[in-house]
């Protein structure tokens, strides 16, 4: 059954307002959906990001669950389970009187088994939540330049009319009872359309598994390129490596030049993501021991580096090029090596 039109848009809660969460919030707000979050205990950067996106700041998780029909969880993988528990605690507390269904959409980069364990938390708590598995493939939503189109006026001349905003958006596959969003919410069809949610399976864990397989290729490559260029820098052959890649596999070089500089501010959250990929490949794929424990170590080294580990999105100072990431990491690893000797 399709959802019915409503003059009151569905209110959305987002936890939390990192770069991706803020991008999703801006997209939803631009299409008329009110968005709120609870920034208590978060950094001032997060609160500022929320304000800049036009998100309403609430003072507690209780307010968030009372006011929202849908909550999107978009947090570092290490915080996925704790964030779900926060919502359970808010719904189970003395102050909560909610009886209508709350849709909890888990968009986090976790293994299928982790996703299923989170869903089980809600089932065990017997709170009014429908859990939906989802994943994000690509970067945060961002507004494209508005286009103009010409149309004829009543006198036969031409006048410019502005088209609807266009956005660059990630792919958001979903699995589990995702059809209930469309069927149960008054504007569920529009919400699904705005976010371009695409149902791939009725099974919880399918969307998370897809994310793990996808990220193993994209973020796995970024880690390999980081190690390769850092080592080439220490060997004094970085320019020659770049030359050979440019001549023989230019697309590989272009990918490295794009992906590696954007990685340092995110390295801390990618550590757990790589561990979740290793878990997926072991549990679901049957592989005994995977390269992703080692790749987690690459991102851990970047996150713990005294220079690159301090980088923040939107406030970049170092590591803004492939060569600079390699140079900084080469220096940092050398310092570590000398300390061990």
C-alpha positions in Angstrom: 0.0 0.0 0.0 1.5 3.4 -1.0 1.8 6.1 1.5 -0.7 9.0 1.4 0.2 12.6 0.8 0.6 14.7 4.0 0.9 18.4 4.6 3.1 17.7 7.7 6.4 16.2 6.6 8.0 13.3 8.5 10.5 14.5 11.1 13.9 12.8 10.8 16.5 12.3 13.5 20.1 11.8 12.6 22.9 10.5 14.8 25.4 11.9 14.3 26.3 15.0 12.3 29.6 14.1 10.9 30.4 14.9 7.3 28.1 12.3 5.9 25.3 12.9 8.4 25.4 16.6 7.7 25.3 16.0 4.0 22.2 13.8 4.3 20.6 16.4 6.6 21.1 19.2 4.1 19.6 17.1 1.4 16.5 16.3 3.5 16.1 19.8 4.7 16.3 21.1 1.1 13.4 18.9 0.3 11.3 20.0 3.2 12.0 17.4 5.8 12.7 18.7 9.3 15.9 17.2 10.8 17.0 17.1 14.4 19.9 15.6 16.4 21.2 15.4 19.9 24.7 16.9 20.1 25.1 16.5 23.9 28.6 15.3 24.6 29.7 15.9 21.1 32.5 18.3 20.0 31.8 21.9 19.1 32.8 21.1 15.5 29.8 18.7 15.4 27.4 21.2 16.9 28.6 23.9 14.5 28.2 21.5 11.6 24.6 20.8 12.7 23.8 24.4 13.0 25.3 25.2 9.6 23.2 22.4 8.0 20.0 23.9 9.5 19.5 20.9 11.9 17.5 21.4 15.1 19.6 20.7 18.2 17.8 18.8 20.9 19.0 18.3 24.5 18.4 14.6 24.9 17.9 11.2 23.1 14.5 11.2 24.8 13.5 14.3 22.9 14.9 12.8 19.7 12.8 9.6 20.0 9.7 11.5 21.0 9.8 13.8 18.0 11.2 11.6 15.2 9.5 9.1 13.0 12.7 7.9 11.5 16.2 7.9 12.9 19.2 7.4 10.7 22.3 6.1 12.4 25.4 7.4 10.7 28.3 7.0 13.1 31.8 5.5 13.1 31.6 1.7 13.0 33.0 1.5 16.5 30.0 3.5 17.8 27.2 1.6 15.9 26.1 -0.7 18.7 26.4 2.0 21.4 24.3 4.4 19.3 21.5 1.7 19.0 21.7 1.2 22.7 21.2 4.9 23.3 17.9 4.8 21.4 16.8 1.7 23.3 17.6 3.3 26.6 15.6 6.4 25.6 12.6 4.4 24.5 12.8 2.2 27.7 13.2 5.0 30.2 10.5 6.3 32.5 10.1 9.5 30.4 9.2 7.7 27.2 5.5 7.0 26.4 6.0 6.3 22.7 3.8 3.5 21.3 3.9 4.2 17.5 6.6 2.6 15.4 10.0 4.3 15.2 12.0 3.4 12.1 15.7 2.9 12.9 17.8 2.9 9.7 21.4 1.7 10.4 23.6 3.1 7.7 26.9 2.1 9.4 29.8 0.3 7.9 29.6 -2.9 9.8 29.7 -6.6 9.1 26.4 -8.5 8.5 26.8 -10.3 11.8 27.3 -7.0 13.6 24.2 -5.6 11.9 22.1 -8.6 13.0 23.4 -8.3 16.6 22.2 -4.6 16.6 18.8 -5.6 15.3 18.6 -8.2 18.0 19.2 -5.6 20.7 16.0 -3.9 19.6 14.1 -7.2 19.5 15.3 -8.1 23.0 14.4 -4.7 24.5 10.9 -5.0 23.0 10.7 -1.3 22.1 8.5 0.0 19.2 11.2 -0.1 16.6 11.4 -1.4 13.0 15.0 -2.0 12.2 16.2 -1.4 8.6 19.7 -2.4 7.3 21.3 0.1 4.9 24.6 1.3 3.6 26.2 4.3 2.0 28.3 3.8 -1.2 29.9 7.1 -2.2 30.5 10.5 -0.7 28.2 12.9 1.2 25.3 14.5 -0.7 26.3 17.9 -2.1 24.3 20.5 -4.0 25.2 20.9 -7.7 25.1 24.3 -9.4 21.5 25.2 -10.1 20.6 25.1 -13.8 18.3 27.4 -15.7 15.9 26.5 -18.5 14.2 28.7 -21.0 10.4 28.6 -21.5 8.0 30.7 -23.6 6.0 33.5 -21.9 2.5 34.5 -22.8 3.7 37.0 -25.4 5.8 34.6 -27.3 9.1 35.6 -25.9 11.4 33.6 -23.8 12.1 33.8 -20.1 14.4 31.9 -17.8 13.0 29.6 -15.2 15.0 27.9 -12.5 14.9 24.1 -12.4 14.7 22.1 -9.2 18.0 21.7 -7.3 20.2 18.8 -8.4 22.3 16.9 -5.9 25.3 14.6 -6.2 24.2 11.7 -4.0 25.7 8.4 -2.8 23.9 5.1 -3.5 22.0 3.9 -0.5 21.0 0.2 -0.8 18.7 -1.1 1.9 17.5 -4.5 3.1 15.1 -5.9 5.6 11.5 -4.5 6.0 12.4 -1.3 4.1 9.0 -1.3 2.2 7.4 -0.3 5.5 8.9 3.1 5.2 7.0 3.7 2.0 3.8 2.0 3.2 3.5 3.4 6.7 4.8 6.9 6.6 2.5 9.6 5.2 5.3 10.8 2.9 7.4 7.6 2.8 7.5 7.5 -0.9 8.9 11.0 -1.1 11.5 10.2 1.6 12.6 7.1 -0.3 12.7 9.1 -3.5 14.7 12.0 -2.1 17.4 9.7 -0.6 17.2 7.3 -3.6 16.8 4.3 -1.3 17.0 1.0 -3.2 15.8 -2.2 -1.7 18.1 -5.1 -2.5 16.9 -7.9 -0.2 14.3 -8.7 2.5 17.2 -10.0 4.7 18.8 -8.0 7.4 22.6 -8.1 6.7 22.5 -7.9 2.9 23.0 -4.2 2.7 25.8 -4.3 5.3 27.4 -7.1 3.4 27.3 -5.2 0.2 29.0 -2.3 1.9 31.8 -4.5 3.2 32.5 -6.0 -0.2 32.4 -2.6 -1.9 34.6 -0.9 0.7 37.1 -3.7 0.6 37.9 -2.7 -3.0 37.8 1.1 -2.7 39.4 1.6 0.8 41.6 -1.4 0.4 43.1 0.3 -2.7 43.6 3.5 -0.8 45.6 1.7 1.9 47.7 -0.1 -0.7 48.5 3.1 -2.5 49.4 4.8 0.8 51.8 2.0 1.7 53.3 1.9 -1.8 53.9 5.6 -2.2 55.2 5.9 1.4 57.7 3.1 0.8 58.7 4.5 -2.6 59.3 7.9 -0.9 61.7 6.3 1.6 63.4 4.5 -1.2 63.8 7.6 -3.3 61.8 6.3 -6.2 58.4 8.0 -5.7 58.8 10.1 -8.9 59.7 7.0 -10.9 56.7 5.1 -9.5 54.5 8.0 -10.5 56.0 8.0 -14.0 55.5 4.3 -14.6 51.9 4.4 -13.3 51.1 7.5 -15.5 52.5 5.7 -18.6 51.2 2.2 -18.0 48.0 2.5 -15.8 47.0 6.2 -15.6 43.6 5.4 -14.1 45.3 3.8 -11.1 47.5 6.9 -10.5 44.4 9.1 -10.9 42.5 7.0 -8.3 45.5 7.2 -5.9 45.8 10.9 -6.3 42.1 11.4 -5.5 41.6 8.8 -2.7 44.8 9.0 -0.6 44.7 12.8 0.2 41.0 12.5 1.3 41.8 9.7 3.7 43.7 11.1 6.7 40.7 12.8 8.5 38.7 9.5 8.2 41.5 7.0 9.0 40.4 6.7 12.7 37.0 5.4 11.7 38.3 3.2 8.9 40.3 1.1 11.4 37.1 -0.6 12.7 35.6 -0.7 9.2 38.6 -2.8 8.0 38.2 -5.0 11.0 34.5 -5.4 10.1 35.5 -6.3 6.5 37.9 -8.9 7.9 35.0 -10.3 10.0 32.7 -10.4 7.0 35.2 -12.2 4.8 35.8 -14.8 7.5 32.2 -15.3 8.7 30.4 -15.0 5.3 33.1 -15.7 2.8 34.8 -18.5 4.6 38.3 -17.1 4.3 40.8 -18.0 7.0 42.7 -14.9 7.8 42.4 -11.9 5.5 44.6 -9.0 4.4 42.2 -6.6 6.1 43.6 -7.0 9.6 46.8 -5.6 8.1 44.9 -2.9 6.2 43.3 -1.9 9.5 46.9 -1.4 10.8 47.7 0.9 7.9 44.8 3.2 8.9 45.7 2.9 12.5 49.2 4.1 11.7 47.8 7.2 9.9 45.3 7.9 12.7 48.0 7.7 15.3 50.5 9.8 13.3 51.4 13.1 15.1 50.6 15.1 12.0 48.1 13.4 9.8 46.1 12.1 12.8 45.2 15.7 13.7 43.6 16.4 10.3 39.9 17.3 10.2 37.6 17.6 7.3 37.2 21.2 6.2 40.2 22.3 8.1 43.0 20.5 6.3 46.7 21.5 6.7 48.8 18.5 5.7 48.4 15.5 3.6 46.4 17.3 0.9 48.3 15.6 -1.9 49.4 12.0 -2.5 53.1 13.1 -2.2 52.6 14.9 1.1 50.8 11.9 2.7 53.7 9.7 1.6 56.3 12.2 2.9 54.5 12.7 6.3 54.0 9.0 6.8 57.6 8.2 5.8 58.9 10.6 8.4 56.5 9.4 11.1 57.3 5.7 10.5 61.0 6.5 10.7 60.5 8.2 14.0 58.7 5.1 15.3 61.4 2.8 14.0 64.1 4.7 15.8 62.1 4.6 19.1 61.9 0.9 18.8 65.7 0.5 18.3 
